[in-house]
Amino acid sequence: MSEIVNVKIVIADIQHTVYAEDICTMIVEAAKLRGTGIAKRTPEYIKAKISDGKAVIALDGENVVGFCYIETWEHGKFVANSGLIVHPDYRGHKLAVRIKKKILDLSNLLYPNAKVFGITTSNAVLNINFKLGYKPVTFSELTTDPSFWKGCQGCVNYDILQRTDQKMCLCTGMVYEGNKIKNEQKSASESAKK
């Protein structure tokens, strides 16, 4: 698997709102291809995330080839990196890992004390999350904010989530442990210096 180096991954800003429709199309097409659930988003929602500086976009020249954004709940106590998408022509080249790392770094910068989490049915995303320091958890360790779970309404598996009172679904919940590990290492290092 070779890395595509000509793709630039940047924090999205107002100039990137022109890509919102293309991003939404990529998300819907990926869900159809996988045959599994994915929360649908509107172009207006994507534009808002971009305008707020809470998104990362991957561009090959003038073409959008990847995207991911930040969502927060409970006054920034919980943060998720959502909507990770890579154009089909660019898959298999580690682009998703680069996008996920960039959005994770942005999340940690904007919300250093938040619990970063995600839910997914994608094996590829599960593997990326493992590599970046996420661990699988039960849904009880995720936000209880109803607006988070409302975002799942566009998913084909929403009925499962409803039947289980938001305790389980086909998605796997994951929490980022990288900050915890870094803080423990920092504390150990500071203690050793004393």
VENMOHU-V638929 format. One record per residue. N is the residue number from 1. SS is DSSP state (H for helix, E for strand, C for the rest). Layout:
BEGIN
N/SS
N/SS
END
This chain:
BEGIN
1/C
2/C
3/C
4/C
5/C
6/C
7/C
8/E
9/E
10/E
11/E
12/C
13/C
14/H
15/H
16/H
17/H
18/H
19/H
20/H
21/H
22/H
23/H
24/H
25/H
26/H
27/H
28/H
29/H
30/H
31/H
32/H
33/H
34/H
35/C
36/C
37/C
38/C
39/C
40/C
41/C
42/C
43/H
44/H
45/H
46/H
47/H
48/H
49/H
50/H
51/H
52/C
53/C
54/C
55/E
56/E
57/E
58/E
59/E
60/E
61/C
62/C
63/E
64/E
65/E
66/E
67/E
68/E
69/E
70/E
71/E
72/E
73/E
74/C
75/C
76/C
77/C
78/E
79/E
80/E
81/E
82/E
83/E
84/E
85/E
86/E
87/C
88/H
89/H
90/H
91/C
92/C
93/C
94/C
95/H
96/H
97/H
98/H
99/H
100/H
101/H
102/H
103/H
104/H
105/H
106/H
107/H
108/H
109/H
110/H
111/C
112/C
113/C
114/C
115/E
116/E
117/E
118/E
119/E
120/E
121/C
122/C
123/H
124/H
125/H
126/H
127/H
128/H
129/H
130/H
131/H
132/H
133/C
134/E
135/E
136/E
137/E
138/C
139/H
140/H
141/H
142/C
143/C
144/C
145/C
146/H
147/H
148/H
149/H
150/H
151/H
152/H
153/H
154/H
155/C
156/C
157/C
158/H
159/H
160/H
161/H
162/H
163/H
164/C
165/C
166/C
167/C
168/C
169/C
170/C
171/C
172/E
173/E
174/E
175/E
176/E
177/C
178/H
179/H
180/H
181/H
182/H
183/H
184/H
185/H
186/H
187/H
188/H
189/H
190/H
191/H
192/H
193/H
194/C
END
